Amino acid sequence: MNELAIIGVGIHKFGRFGDKPFVKMGQEATTMALKDAGINIRDIQAAYLSSMYLPATSGVRVLRPMGCHGIPVCDVEAACASGGVALRQAMLSVQSGSAGLALVLGVEKMPRGFMDPTMIYDKWQVEMGMDVNPSYWAMTARRHMHEYGTTEVQIAKVAYKNHKNSVHNPYAMYQKEFSLEEILNSPLVCDPIRLYEVCAPNEGAAVLILCPKEEARRYTSNPIGIAACAHTVTMYSGDFRAPLDYMSGRIANPSPTEATAKKAYEEAGIGPEDIDCFEVQDTDAFCELEIYEYLGLCKRGESGKLIDDGMTEVGGKHPVNMSGGLISKGEPIGASHLGQIVEIVTQLRGQAGPRQVADPRVGLAHVLGAGGNCAVTILKK
């Protein structure tokens, strides 16, 4: 397939913005991306919007008033992986030759509180009581603690790291550092997961503009190549959520992250040892530990040691969630993965300020959501 590059990025701060409509948030992020790419909205030849909670034709509602018409504008949804799927569709459009410049917009305006389980599960699954996010996060964490000796302190260290990083990210919902003691003493949500260790559903937007790699320098002196963008769902749900295909069978089945990362690594022709920085799905702090293992940063059961040794700090061997992660940014689902990619682009351009990783060449973004939907995108300088 033809190589592609990102020539422009834009982002609207993640958080809560009262009555501000999603249309306005999307337009502000789009304006930022167009300016970054040095192009006009009428230069765009295909557009894709990712969301989970927005109404039909949201892409048209955001982009047509800006002058984007006479082209395909498509809405995409795949739970937390929505942004990755929208990016893949835009890539296919450009690679096929049907579009020269494509725009990918993720935007979300979510209700407060835990996600509505009826959007994901059948009534009988909801009534079983295993459908609220923290319940299966906690069960997965407890199983790992039982099998490998992972501790609550190691889980808290992930939150400590991400909150510390968030102080330097102006687009994060929370920009406050907490001590390890404050995190461990924060209210218990679902044992062993605590309040300062979970992300909040919220609002925000992020935009990417892409084109064929050989044309990228017509628009920018600093294009970022897309080495891979993989999306998969696994045979089974791949986690401890409300039962989809099985109840609690201990079967040999690769997790969605393992399966998707393998595809992305193969597509990019590299391995985890070649990645200089990561943005991953830390819906809760333990989830980040588990993802270290599934992405191949360490062996199964050794993620606690990885965080103890400072390997995933900004200055460590495998920097993870330099932006503060979802724990600090929150998770506007449609914008989540694209927001991660904006951070990776910023890092590869060397524009991340105090949270900048030293001379990164390759970065990876990862999201994981309902139904085993997972997306992994790898970018190269």
Residue pairs with C-beta under 8 A, 6 or more apart in sequence:
1 95
2 94
2 95
2 212
2 213
3 212
3 213
3 214
3 225
3 226
4 91
4 94
4 95
4 210
4 211
4 212
4 213
4 225
4 226
5 210
5 211
5 212
5 213
5 216
5 223
5 224
5 225
5 226
6 208
6 209
6 210
6 223
6 224
6 225
6 226
6 341
6 345
6 379
7 36
7 37
7 39
7 209
7 210
7 211
7 216
7 219
7 220
7 223
8 33
8 34
8 35
8 36
8 37
8 38
8 39
8 207
8 208
8 209
8 219
8 220
9 32
9 33
9 36
9 206
9 207
9 208
9 209
9 341
9 342
9 345
9 346
10 28
10 29
10 30
10 31
10 32
10 33
10 34
10 35
10 36
10 205
10 206
10 207
10 342
11 29
11 32
11 171
11 204
11 205
11 206
11 207
11 339
11 342
12 25
12 26
12 28
12 29
12 32
12 107
12 171
12 204
12 205
12 206
12 335
13 170
13 171
13 172
13 173
13 204
14 171
14 172
14 173
14 202
14 203
14 204
14 329
14 330
14 332
14 335
14 339
15 173
15 202
15 203
15 204
15 330
16 112
16 173
16 202
16 203
17 25
17 203
20 203
21 109
22 51
22 54
22 58
22 62
22 107
22 108
22 109
22 203
22 205
23 61
23 62
23 65
25 107
25 109
25 203
25 204
25 205
26 49
26 58
26 62
26 63
26 105
26 107
26 205
26 207
27 62
27 65
27 66
28 205
29 105
29 107
29 205
29 206
29 207
30 41
30 62
30 63
30 66
30 103
30 105
30 205
30 207
31 66
32 207
33 103
33 207
33 208
33 209
34 40
34 41
34 209
36 209
36 220
37 209
37 219
37 220
38 219
38 220
39 101
39 209
39 219
40 67
41 63
41 66
41 67
41 68
42 67
42 68
43 101
44 68
44 71
44 101
44 102
44 103
44 209
45 71
45 98
45 99
45 100
45 101
45 102
46 71
46 72
46 73
46 90
46 93
46 94
46 98
46 99
46 101
46 102
46 103
47 59
47 63
47 68
47 71
47 72
47 73
47 74
47 90
47 102
47 103
47 104
47 105
48 59
48 73
48 74
48 75
48 76
48 86
48 87
48 89
48 90
48 93
48 102
48 103
48 104
48 105
49 58
49 59
49 62
49 63
49 73
49 74
49 75
49 76
49 86
49 105
49 106
49 107
49 334
50 75
50 76
50 77
50 78
50 82
50 83
50 85
50 86
50 104
50 105
50 106
50 107
50 334
50 335
50 337
50 338
51 58
51 75
51 77
51 82
51 106
51 107
51 108
51 333
51 334
52 77
52 79
52 82
52 108
52 110
52 119
52 333
52 334
53 108
53 109
53 110
53 111
53 333
53 334
54 75
54 107
54 108
54 109
54 334
55 61
56 75
57 75
58 75
58 107
59 73
59 74
59 75
59 105
60 73
62 105
62 107
63 69
63 73
63 103
63 105
64 73
68 103
71 99
72 93
74 89
76 82
76 85
76 86
76 89
77 85
77 334
78 84
78 85
78 231
78 369
78 371
78 373
78 375
79 120
79 333
79 369
79 370
79 371
79 373
80 281
80 283
80 331
80 333
80 336
80 337
80 367
80 368
80 369
80 370
80 373
81 231
81 337
81 367
81 368
81 369
81 373
81 374
81 375
82 106
82 333
82 334
82 336
82 337
82 369
83 104
83 106
83 206
83 334
83 335
83 336
83 337
83 338
83 339
83 340
83 341
83 367
83 375
84 229
84 230
84 231
84 337
84 367
84 375
84 376
84 377
85 231
85 375
86 104
86 105
86 106
86 338
87 104
87 208
87 226
87 229
87 337
87 338
87 341
87 375
87 377
88 229
88 231
88 375
90 99
90 102
90 103
90 104
90 208
90 210
91 102
91 210
91 226
91 229
93 99
93 102
94 100
94 101
94 102
94 210
94 211
94 212
100 211
100 212
100 215
101 209
101 210
101 211
102 209
102 210
102 211
103 207
103 208
103 209
104 207
104 208
104 209
104 210
104 338
105 205
105 206
105 207
105 338
106 205
106 206
106 207
106 332
106 334
106 335
106 336
106 337
106 338
106 339
107 204
107 205
107 206
107 332
107 334
107 335
108 202
108 203
108 204
108 205
108 332
108 333
108 334
108 335
108 336
109 203
109 332
110 201
110 202
110 203
110 332
110 333
111 201
112 201
113 201
114 132
114 133
114 134
114 201
115 133
115 201
117 125
117 126
117 131
117 132
117 242
118 126
120 131
120 370
120 371
121 131
121 242
125 131
125 242
125 243
125 244
126 242
128 242
128 243
129 135
130 136
130 240
130 241
130 242
130 243
131 241
131 242
133 198
133 283
133 284
134 189
134 190
134 193
134 198
134 284
135 190
136 239
136 240
136 241
136 242
137 190
137 193
137 198
137 283
137 284
137 286
137 287
138 189
138 190
138 191
138 192
138 193
139 240
140 239
140 240
140 286
140 287
140 290
141 150
141 155
141 192
141 193
141 284
141 286
142 191
142 192
143 240
144 150
144 286
144 289
144 290
144 301
145 151
145 152
145 192
147 301
148 300
148 301
148 302
148 304
149 301
149 304
150 286
150 289
150 301
150 303
150 304
151 304
152 184
152 192
153 180
153 184
154 289
154 303
154 304
154 307
154 308
155 192
155 193
155 197
155 285
155 286
155 289
156 180
156 183
156 184
156 194
156 197
156 285
157 180
157 307
157 308
158 197
158 282
158 285
158 286
158 288
158 289
158 307
158 312
158 327
159 178
159 183
159 194
159 196
159 197
159 285
159 327
160 178
160 179
160 180
160 183
161 307
161 312
161 313
161 320
161 321
162 282
162 285
162 288
162 321
162 324
162 325
162 327
162 328
163 174
163 176
163 177
163 178
163 183
163 196
163 324
163 327
163 328
164 177
165 314
165 321
165 322
165 323
165 324
165 325
165 328
165 355
166 172
166 174
166 175
166 176
166 177
166 323
166 324
166 325
166 327
166 328
166 329
167 175
167 176
167 177
167 324
168 352
168 353
168 354
168 355
169 175
169 323
169 324
169 328
169 329
169 343
169 355
171 204
171 323
171 329
171 339
172 323
172 324
172 328
172 329
172 330
173 200
173 202
173 328
173 329
173 330
174 324
174 328
174 329
174 330
175 324
175 328
178 186
178 196
182 196
183 194
183 196
183 197
184 194
186 194
186 195
186 196
186 197
187 194
187 195
188 194
188 195
189 195
189 197
189 198
192 286
193 284
193 285
193 286
196 327
197 284
197 285
197 286
197 327
198 283
198 284
198 285
198 327
199 282
199 283
199 284
199 325
199 326
199 327
199 329
199 330
199 331
200 330
200 331
201 330
201 331
201 332
201 333
202 330
202 331
202 332
203 332
204 329
204 330
204 332
204 335
204 339
205 332
205 335
206 335
206 338
206 339
206 341
206 342
207 338
208 338
208 341
208 342
208 345
210 226
211 219
213 223
213 225
216 223
217 223
222 349
224 344
224 345
224 348
224 349
224 379
224 380
224 381
225 379
225 380
225 381
226 377
226 378
226 379
226 380
227 267
227 268
227 269
227 270
227 362
227 378
227 379
227 380
228 263
228 264
228 265
228 267
228 268
228 376
228 377
228 378
229 264
229 267
229 375
229 376
229 377
229 378
230 260
230 261
230 263
230 264
230 267
230 375
230 376
230 377
231 260
231 373
231 374
231 375
232 256
232 259
232 260
232 263
232 372
232 374
233 256
233 371
233 372
233 373
233 374
234 253
234 254
234 255
234 256
234 259
234 372
234 374
235 245
235 253
236 244
236 245
236 246
236 251
236 253
236 372
237 243
237 244
237 245
237 246
237 371
237 372
238 253
238 254
238 255
238 256
238 372
239 255
239 256
239 372
240 248
241 370
244 371
254 262
255 294
256 368
256 372
256 373
256 374
257 291
257 294
257 295
257 366
257 368
257 374
257 376
258 294
259 374
260 366
260 374
260 375
260 376
261 272
261 294
261 295
261 296
261 366
261 376
263 376
264 364
264 376
264 377
264 378
265 271
265 272
265 296
265 378
267 378
268 378
268 380
270 362
270 378
271 296
272 295
272 296
272 297
274 362
275 318
275 362
275 363
275 364
275 378
276 319
276 357
276 359
276 360
276 361
276 362
276 363
277 319
277 320
277 322
277 344
277 347
277 357
277 360
277 363
277 364
278 295
278 312
278 318
278 319
278 320
278 321
278 363
278 364
278 365
278 366
279 320
279 321
279 322
279 323
279 325
279 340
279 341
279 343
279 344
279 363
279 364
279 365
279 366
280 288
280 291
280 295
280 320
280 321
280 325
280 340
280 364
280 365
280 366
281 287
281 288
281 291
281 326
281 366
281 367
281 368
281 369
282 288
282 291
282 321
282 325
282 326
282 327
283 326
283 331
284 327
285 327
287 368
288 320
288 321
288 325
289 303
289 304
289 306
289 307
290 303
291 366
291 368
292 298
292 303
292 306
292 307
292 312
292 318
292 320
293 299
293 300
293 301
293 302
293 303
295 364
295 366
297 303
297 306
297 311
297 312
297 318
298 305
298 306
306 312
306 318
309 316
310 316
311 317
311 318
312 318
312 319
312 320
312 321
313 319
314 322
314 355
314 356
314 357
315 358
319 357
321 327
322 343
322 347
322 352
322 355
322 356
322 357
323 329
323 339
323 340
323 343
323 355
326 336
329 339
332 339
333 369
336 367
337 365
337 367
337 375
337 377
340 365
340 366
340 367
340 377
341 365
341 377
341 379
343 352
343 365
344 363
344 364
344 365
344 377
344 379
345 379
346 352
347 356
347 357
347 360
347 363
348 360
348 361
348 362
348 363
348 379
348 380
348 381
350 356
350 359
360 381
361 380
361 381
362 378
362 379
362 380
362 381
363 378
363 379
364 376
364 377
364 378
364 379
365 376
365 377
365 379
366 374
366 375
366 376
366 377
367 374
367 375
368 374
